[in-house]
Amino acid sequence: MPFKRKIPAINQGQEKIWELNFASGKGAQGIAYAEIKESNSHYHKKITEHYFISGGSGTITIDGNIAKVGKGDLITIKPNQVHSAKGGFLEKLEVVVISSPAWKKEDHFVAKKG
């Protein structure tokens, strides 16, 4: 982990996320660092996310479309797009996430299966 904060803000077993700024105010952007072996499918009603893959390789699924990703890739996820990420065999994805507006728990919805 390249950052000083040792305890992740979100630790969901296969996914750990460190919020690097806690932006406030209308239109503020958020920045986070994530280590993902496998994330749950979810969506946001208001947030656009930009995933910059800073390490590892794997796949990102957006609205059922699976894309292979690796270091240096940039993926944009728009509001209401159901998305998840998965690291490759024996590795995790390292992702810098820029959220606009800043991520809030109230705008994080787990996608229904089936």
DRENVO-627829 format. One record per atom (N, C-alpha, C, O): x, y, z. Coordinates in pm, whole numbers, plus 32768, in hexadecimal, padded with zeros to 4 digits. Example, Ala and Ser with C-alpha at 12.3 -4.5 7.8 and 13.67 -1.06 7.14 Angstrom:
<sites>
85277DC7830C
84CE7E3E830C
85287EB6830C
85907EB4834E
85057F1F82C4
85577F9682CA
850A80038313
853D80728324
</sites>
This chain:
<sites>
80547F8A8000
800080008000
8058807C8000
80AD808B8058
804780D67FA0
80A081487F94
807981C07FEB
80B8822A7FDE
801681B48041
7FE78226808D
7FF8820F8122
8003819C814F
7FFA827A816F
8015827281FE
7FA28235824E
7FBB81F282B3
7F2782498224
7EB58214826F
7EBA817C8269
7EB1814181FD
7EC8813C82DC
7EDA80AB82DF
7E57805E82E7
7E517FE982C0
7DEF809C8319
7D6E80588327
7D13808682B6
7CF780FE82A9
7CE380298263
7C8B805281F4
7C0580888227
7BD1805A828D
7BCF80EA81E0
7B4C81218202
7ADF80BA81E8
7A7B80B5822F
7AF380678183
7A957FFC8162
7AE57F7C8155
7B477F75810A
7ABC7F16819E
7B017E958199
7A977E2A818C
7A5A7E0281EF
7A807DFC8112
7A167D9C80F7
7A507D1480CE
7A1C7CD28074
7ABB7CEC8112
7AF67C6980F7
7B497C668079
7BC47C678081
7B0B7C628005
7B507C5A7F85
7B6F7CE47F4B
7BA97CF07EDF
7B467D4E7F94
7B587DD67F62
7B777E327FD9
7B2F7E33803D
7BE37E7E7FCB
7C087EE08032
7C167F677FEE
7C567F737F86
7BDA7FCE802C
7BDC80547FF2
7C0980B8805B
7BD380BD80CA
7C6D81088037
7C9B8173808D
7C6F81F78051
7C9A821B7FE3
7C1882428097
7BF082C78069
7C6683258085
7C95832F80F6
7C95836B801E
7D0983C2802D
7CE38451804A
7D33849F807E
7C6884748029
7C3584F68053
7BA184E58072
7B5D84928035
7B72853180CE
7AE4852D80F1
7AAB85B380C6
7A96860E8117
7A9185BE8045
7A63863A8009
79DA8660803D
7988860A8060
79C286E08043
793E8710806A
791B87858011
797187C17FD1
789D87A4800D
787088127FBB
783D87E17F34
786587787F04
77E7882E7EFA
77AB88097E7B
781487FE7E0E
7865885A7DFD
781387927DC5
786D877F7D55
78F987517D79
794C873E7D21
7914873E7DFA
799A87127E23
79B686867DEE
795B86337DE6
7A32866C7DCB
7A5B85E87D9B
7A9E859B7E0B
7AD885D57E67
7A9685157E01
7AD584BF7E63
7B44846F7E22
7B3F84517DAB
7BA8844C7E72
7C1683F97E41
7C2A83877EA4
7C2C839C7F1D
7C38830E7E6E
7C4D82987EC2
7CB1823B7E80
7CC882427E07
7CEB81E37ED1
7D4281797EA0
7D0180F67EC7
7CD880E57F3A
7CF780997E68
7CB580197E83
7D0F7FA57E5C
7D577FAA7DF8
7D0A7F3C7EAD
7D477EBC7E8C
7CD47E5A7E7F
7C8C7E407EE0
7CC37E227E07
7C4C7DD27DEA
7C747D477DBA
7CB87D397D54
7C4A7CE37E03
7C527C597DD0
7BCE7C397D8A
7BCD7BFE7D1E
7B5F7C617DC9
7ADC7C547D8A
7A7B7CB07DD3
7A6E7CA77E4D
7A367D067D8A
79D67D617DC7
79477D337DA8
792F7CED7D46
78EB7D5C7DFD
785E7D407DE6
782A7D9B7D77
78577E0C7D69
77CA7D697D29
77897DBD7CC4
77397E297D0B
76EE7E0D7D68
774B7EA47CDD
77057F147D1B
76F77F867CB6
772C7F7F7C47
76AE7FEF7CDE
769F80637C89
768C80DF7CE0
767480D57D58
769581527CA0
768181D37CE3
761E82227C8F
762682217C14
75C282657CCF
755E82B37C85
7593833B7C57
756683707BF2
75F383737CA2
762383FA7C82
76B784017C5F
76E284627C21
7705839E7C84
779683A57C7A
77CA836C7BF5
779F83027BC8
782783B67BB8
787883827B4B
78FE835D7B88
793883AB7BD2
792F82E47B68
79B082B87B9C
7A1182A47B28
79EB82767ABC
7A8E82C67B41
7AFB82AD7AE2
7B5C82517B29
7B9582757B90
7B6F81D97AF2
7BCB81767B2B
7C4E817C7ADB
7C50815C7A65
7CBA81A57B1D
7D3E819F7AE0
7D8481257B1B
7D9C81207B94
7DA680C47AC7
7DE680497AF6
7E7A80677B0B
7EC5807A7AAB
7EA4806B7B8A
7F2F808E7BA9
7F8680127BBB
8000801D7BC3
7F487F9B7BC3
7F957F207BD0
7F3C7EA77BBF
7EC37EAD7BD3
7F7A7E387B99
7F317DBB7B88
7EE67DB67B05
7EF17E0E7AB0
7E997D4A7AF7
7E447D397A81
7DC97CEA7AAB
7DC67CAC7B16
7D637CED7A57
7CE87CA67A75
7C7A7CCF7A16
7C937CEA79A1
7C007CD37A49
7B8D7CFA79F6
7B357D5D7A41
7B2F7D5E7ABC
7AF27DB179F3
7A8A7E087A27
7A0D7DEB79D5
7A117DE7795A
799F7DD77A1B
791F7DBD79DB
78C77E3879EE
78B27E667A5E
78927E6D797F
78377EDF7983
77BB7EB97933
77C37E9D78BC
77497EB97977
76C97E947937
76D37E1078EA
769C7E03787C
77197DB07924
77247D2B78E9
77937D1B7882
77AE7CAB7856
77D47D88785C
78427D8377FC
78C77D767846
78E77DCA789A
79137D0E7829
79907CF1786E
7A057D23781A
7A107D0577A3
7A5D7D70785B
7AD57DA37817
7B517D7D7867
7B547D8B78E1
7BB97D4D7820
7C397D337861
7C7D7DB97879
7C7C7E117823
7CBA7DC878F0
7CFF7E447911
7D877E25794E
7D9D7DB87984
7DE17E857944
7E667E77797D
7EA17EFF799A
7E647F66797E
7F177EFE79D3
7F5B7F7979FC
7F5A7FE0798C
7F7E7FC37919
7F2F805A79AF
7F2B80C97950
7EA380E07912
7E8E814978D3
7E4680827920
7DC1809478E5
7D6D80F67938
7D7D810079B1
7D13813C78F3
7CB681997932
7C2981727904
7C0E816B788D
7BD2815A7964
7B4881327948
7AEA81987987
7AFC81BD79FA
7A8681C6793D
7A2182227972
799F81D67986
7970818F792E
796581E879FE
78E781A77A22
788282157A40
789682657A9B
7817821879F2
77B3828179FE
7748825B7A64
773B81E67A88
76FB82BE7A94
768F82A07AF2
763082357ABB
7616822F7A43
75FF81E17B14
75A181757AF9
75DC81007AAB
759280A37A89
765D81007A8E
769B808B7A4F
76C580297ABC
7712804A7B15
76907FAF7AB3
76B47F467B12
77417F187AF2
775F7EF67A7F
77977F187B57
78237EF77B3D
78627EA77BAF
78367EAB7C22
78CB7E5D7B89
791B7E117BE9
79A67E007BAD
79BC7E177B37
7A047DD67C02
7A8D7DC17BD4
7AC27D417C10
7A987D177C7C
7B1F7D027BCA
7B5A7C857BF8
7BED7C817BCF
7C0F7C9A7B5C
7C437C607C2F
7CD17C517C12
7CEB7BD17BC6
7C997B757BC5
7D5E7BCD7B85
7D857B557B3C
7DAD7AE47B99
7DAB7AF47C13
7DD17A737B60
7DF879FD7BAD
7E6A7A217C0D
7ED47A4F7BE2
7E537A0B7C8D
7EB47A247CF7
7EE57AB57CFF
7F527ACF7D32
7E967B137CCC
7EBD7BA07CDA
7E437BF77CF1
7DD27BCC7CDB
7E5C7C6F7D1C
7DF07CCE7D33
7E017D447CD6
7E6E7D5E7CA3
7D947D897CC0
7D9A7E077C76
7DBA7E767CDA
7D827E797D48
7E137ECE7CB5
7E2F7F467D04
7DF77FBA7CB3
7E1C7FD07C40
7D9B80047CF2
7D4E80687CA7
7D4C80ED7CF2
7D3280F27D6A
7D6681597CA9
7D4E81DF7CDD
7CC582067CA6
7CB082077C2C
7C6982277D00
7BE082477CDA
7BC682DC7CF0
7BD8830F7D5E
7B9D83207C85
7B7583AC7C91
7ADE83AF7C7D
7AAB83837C16
7A9883E47CE1
7A0683E77CE0
79D584777CD4
7A0B84D17D14
796F848B7C81
7936850F7C71
789E85057C68
786B84CA7C09
7854853C7CC7
788685787D43
78C6850E7D9D
78C784977D7B
78FA85397E0E
793F84DE7E69
78E4846B7E94
786B847B7EA4
792283F47EA8
78D9837C7ED3
789683947F59
78D083CF7FB4
781A83657F63
77D083687FE1
778A82E37FF1
775982AA7F8F
778582B1806A
774582318087
76B482308057
768281C9802A
767182A18061
75E382AA803A
75CE82967FA4
755D82807F79
7638829D7F54
762C828C7EC3
7677820E7E95
76AC82097E26
767981A97EEA
76B981287ECB
764E80BC7EDA
762180A17F49
7626807F7E6B
75B9801F7E6B
75EB7F987E37
76237F917DCA
75D77F2F7E85
75FC7EA87E5B
75987E7D7DF1
751F7E8A7E03
75CB7E487D81
75747E1C7D14
75317D997D39
756D7D427D78
74B57D8B7D11
746B7D107D27
749D7CA67CC8
74B87CC37C54
74A97C2C7CF8
74D57BBD7CA4
745E7B867C57
73ED7B827C87
747C7B5B7BDA
74157B1D7B88
73C47B807B47
73677B5D7AFE
</sites>
